């Protein structure tokens, strides 16, 4: 069945938002599903060059021909969602929210700020983890989406909606959040992880679809992996952003900041170990290698790449034991590798 799941193969910010939008367009998807909470931001650039960073909506929400879905495995911050709805003026008919999605409230955000998780493990303290815990403790000290009057225009049984789309042979893209290395279940980096599983299987579970529905697992990785700044966990072969600038020949500052918290990201040279484990668990049939302009900035947002980039791609393919199928050279550029 035509479901494609986009996953990250490192520690997040591998270009999942751009990739999810690219494949939603390529596969003529009828719906794009965003799982999880607000503790990660996904960037997409529209055809007119406008950049959007979404923490709730799927990146394909900028295309009105694609339905946006927040399934039962979503954790919704109403302020952030309303801001994104207003920014792109998405009509109610184009946004579907499952009644069993959980609402993040201020008490959850306060709980995370008071927990010390920001200092201990680099948590974004968005309230997502607290919302997950409250759901699991089954004391019903939270609200479901169908209990929020302002969400009534969007409430739909998304499991039934998505099943009907699949029964009519429509394609669905599931946009996963964060990276494999942040999984509290399947990575080796506990406790420096997030509150949800960050694998294709985990994202599928949050959507309410079957493993038999999956056609593609699309893994995104990046040339220089990052982690959130601070005490967010180990990052092998760490370097700094000035090193990246020098290596790429860029004339501008390339320092990256987290989309959700605006912290400076830690950055490192490519490490195959976490990617190979991500491949072992997710079994992707499509791999995208992004941020290749960090090898040669002359190729930024270009479909023509240098010999040094081609050599790097071949080196990475060999190190992870899988071919790279697509490459990215900027925020809105993906090129097939044939």
C-alpha positions in Angstrom: 0.0 0.0 0.0 1.3 3.5 -0.8 2.6 4.9 2.5 6.0 6.5 2.7 7.6 7.2 6.1 10.4 9.8 6.4 12.8 9.2 9.3 16.1 10.8 10.5 19.2 8.6 10.7 21.3 10.7 13.2 20.3 13.1 15.9 17.7 15.3 14.1 17.9 18.2 11.7 18.8 15.9 8.8 16.4 17.6 6.4 13.2 15.6 7.1 10.9 18.5 6.5 12.4 19.3 3.1 12.4 15.6 2.2 8.9 15.0 3.3 7.7 17.9 1.1 9.7 16.7 -1.8 8.3 13.2 -1.7 4.8 14.3 -1.0 5.0 16.2 -4.3 6.9 13.5 -6.2 4.4 10.8 -5.2 1.4 13.1 -5.6 0.4 12.4 -2.0 -3.2 13.0 -1.0 -2.2 13.5 2.7 0.8 14.4 4.8 0.9 13.3 8.4 3.0 14.9 11.1 3.5 12.9 14.3 4.8 13.9 17.7 4.9 17.2 19.5 6.5 20.6 19.3 10.0 19.7 20.3 11.3 19.8 16.8 11.0 22.3 13.9 10.9 21.3 10.3 11.9 23.8 7.6 10.5 24.0 4.1 10.9 26.5 1.3 7.9 27.2 -1.0 8.1 27.6 -4.7 8.2 31.4 -4.3 11.2 31.2 -2.0 9.4 31.8 1.3 10.9 29.8 4.2 8.6 28.2 6.8 9.5 26.5 10.0 6.7 24.2 11.3 6.6 22.7 14.8 3.1 21.2 14.4 2.0 21.1 10.8 3.5 18.8 8.2 5.7 20.8 5.7 3.4 19.8 2.9 0.8 22.1 4.5 2.1 24.8 2.2 0.5 22.9 -0.7 -3.3 23.2 -0.6 -3.6 20.1 -2.8 -2.3 18.0 0.0 -4.4 17.3 3.2 -2.6 17.9 6.5 -3.2 15.3 9.2 -2.3 15.4 13.0 -3.1 11.8 14.1 -3.8 10.3 17.5 -0.1 10.2 18.3 0.2 14.0 18.2 0.9 16.3 21.1 -0.6 19.7 20.3 0.4 23.1 21.6 -2.6 25.3 20.7 -0.7 28.5 20.5 1.9 27.1 18.2 -0.7 25.3 16.0 -2.9 28.5 15.8 0.1 30.5 14.8 1.0 28.1 12.0 -2.6 27.9 10.8 -2.8 31.7 10.5 0.6 32.0 8.9 -0.4 29.9 5.9 -4.1 30.5 6.2 -4.8 26.8 5.9 -8.6 26.1 5.5 -10.4 23.9 8.0 -11.2 21.5 5.2 -7.5 20.9 4.7 -6.5 20.1 8.3 -7.6 17.0 10.1 -6.9 16.4 13.8 -7.6 13.1 15.5 -9.9 13.4 18.5 -7.4 11.3 20.6 -4.5 13.7 20.0 -3.3 15.1 23.3 -3.2 18.8 24.2 0.0 20.3 25.7 -0.9 22.8 28.4 1.2 25.3 30.4 1.4 23.0 33.4 3.2 20.5 31.2 5.7 23.1 30.0 6.2 24.3 33.6 6.7 20.7 34.8 9.5 20.2 32.3 11.2 23.5 33.2 11.1 22.6 36.9 12.4 19.0 36.2 15.9 20.1 35.3 15.8 18.1 32.1 17.1 21.1 30.1 20.4 21.1 32.1 20.6 17.3 32.5 20.0 16.1 29.0 19.4 19.2 26.8 15.6 18.8 26.7 13.8 21.5 24.7 11.2 21.6 27.6 8.3 22.0 25.1 6.0 20.0 27.3 5.9 17.1 24.9 7.5 14.7 27.2 5.3 15.6 30.1 2.2 15.1 27.8 3.5 11.7 26.8 3.9 10.7 30.5 0.5 12.0 31.5 -1.1 9.9 28.7 0.8 6.8 29.8 -0.1 7.2 33.5 -3.8 7.0 32.6 -4.9 9.4 35.3 -6.7 11.7 32.8 -5.0 14.9 34.0 -4.9 16.3 30.5 -7.2 17.1 27.6 -7.8 15.3 24.3 -8.2 17.3 21.1 -11.9 16.7 20.9 -12.3 18.4 24.3 -11.1 21.7 22.8 -13.8 23.9 21.3 -11.5 25.7 19.1 -10.3 22.5 17.4 -13.9 21.3 16.6 -13.7 22.4 12.9 -10.7 20.1 12.4 -11.7 17.0 14.5 -11.9 13.8 12.3 -11.2 10.2 12.9 -7.9 10.2 11.1 -7.5 6.5 11.2 -10.7 6.1 9.2 -9.8 9.0 6.9 -6.3 7.6 6.1 -7.7 4.1 5.6 -10.2 5.4 3.1 -7.5 7.2 1.2 -5.4 4.0 1.0 -8.4 2.0 -0.1 -8.7 4.4 -3.0 -4.9 3.9 -3.8 -4.0 7.4 -2.6 -0.4 8.0 -1.4 0.3 9.1 2.2 3.6 10.6 3.5 4.3 10.3 7.2 6.8 13.0 8.4 8.7 11.7 11.4 10.4 13.9 13.9 13.9 14.1 15.3 16.5 11.4 14.6 17.1 7.7 15.3 19.9 8.5 17.8 17.2 10.2 20.1 15.0 7.1 20.4 14.6 6.1 24.1 13.9 2.5 22.9 16.2 1.7 20.0 19.3 3.9 20.2 22.3 3.5 22.5 22.2 7.1 23.9 19.8 6.8 26.8 19.1 9.0 28.8 20.2 11.6 26.2 17.1 11.1 24.1 13.6 12.2 23.5 10.3 10.9 25.0 9.0 8.9 22.0 10.4 6.3 19.7 11.9 7.9 16.6 11.8 5.0 14.2 9.6 4.2 11.2 7.7 1.7 13.3 7.2 4.2 16.0 5.9 6.9 13.7 3.6 4.4 12.0 2.2 3.3 15.3 1.4 7.0 16.2 -0.5 7.3 12.9 -2.7 4.2 13.3 -1.8 2.5 10.1 -0.5 -1.1 9.5 3.0 -2.3 8.6 1.4 -3.8 5.5 0.6 -0.3 4.3 4.2 0.8 4.0 5.8 1.1 0.6 8.8 3.3 1.4 11.0 4.1 4.4 12.9 7.2 3.4 16.0 7.9 5.7 17.5 11.4 5.8 21.1 11.9 7.0 23.4 14.9 6.8 27.1 15.4 6.0 27.9 16.8 9.4 25.6 15.5 12.1 24.4 17.8 14.9 23.0 17.7 18.4 21.2 20.3 20.5 23.7 22.6 22.3 24.5 22.0 26.0 24.5 18.7 27.8 22.6 16.9 25.1 24.7 13.8 24.9 27.8 12.5 23.2 28.7 13.5 19.6 31.7 11.7 18.1 34.3 13.7 16.3 32.9 17.1 17.3 34.2 20.2 15.5 32.9 23.8 15.4 31.0 25.9 12.9 34.1 27.9 12.0 35.7 24.6 10.9 32.6 24.0 8.6 32.9 27.5 7.1 36.6 26.9 6.4 36.1 23.5 4.9 33.2 24.6 2.7 34.8 27.8 1.5 31.7 29.7 2.5 31.9 33.5 2.8 29.0 33.5 5.3 28.5 32.3 8.8 27.0 28.8 8.7 26.3 28.4 12.4 23.0 26.6 13.0 20.5 27.2 15.7 17.7 24.8 16.8 14.3 25.5 15.3 12.4 25.1 18.6 14.7 26.7 21.2 17.2 28.8 19.1 20.2 27.2 20.8 23.5 26.9 18.9 23.8 23.3 17.7 26.8 21.1 18.3 28.3 19.8 15.0 30.7 16.9 14.2 32.3 15.1 11.3 30.3 12.2 9.8 30.1 9.1 12.0 28.8 6.0 10.4 28.0 4.1 13.6 24.6 5.7 14.4 23.6 5.6 10.8 24.4 1.9 10.4 22.3 1.2 13.5 19.5 3.4 12.1 19.6 1.4 8.9 19.6 -1.9 10.9 16.4 -0.9 12.7 14.5 1.0 10.0 15.6 -0.8 6.8 15.2 2.2 4.5 14.8 1.6 0.7 15.6 5.3 0.0 18.5 7.3 1.6 19.0 11.1 1.2 22.3 12.7 2.2 21.8 16.4 2.9 23.9 19.5 3.7 26.5 18.6 1.0 27.0 22.4 0.4 29.0 22.2 3.7 31.6 20.3 1.6 31.7 22.8 -1.1 29.6 26.0 -0.8 30.0 26.8 -4.4 27.4 24.1 -4.9 24.9 25.7 -2.5 21.3 25.1 -3.8 22.8 23.9 -7.1 21.9 20.8 -9.0 25.5 20.6 -10.2 27.9 19.2 -7.7 31.7 19.1 -7.6 34.0 16.1 -7.7 34.8 16.5 -4.0 31.1 16.1 -3.2 30.8 13.1 -5.4 33.8 11.5 -3.7 32.3 12.3 -0.3 29.0 10.7 -1.2 30.8 7.5 -2.4 32.8 7.5 0.8 29.7 7.7 2.9 27.9 5.0 0.9 30.8 2.7 1.5 31.0 3.5 5.2 27.2 2.8 5.9 27.0 -0.1 3.5 24.1 1.4 1.5 23.9 3.5 -1.7 22.8 7.1 -1.4 19.8 7.6 -3.6 19.4 11.4 -3.3 21.5 14.3 -2.2 20.7 17.8 -0.9 22.8 20.9 -1.4 20.6 23.5 0.4 17.3 24.1 2.1 15.2 23.5 -1.0 17.4 21.3 -3.3 17.2 17.5 -3.6 18.9 15.7 -6.5 18.5 12.1 -7.5 21.8 10.2 -7.6 21.8 7.9 -10.7 
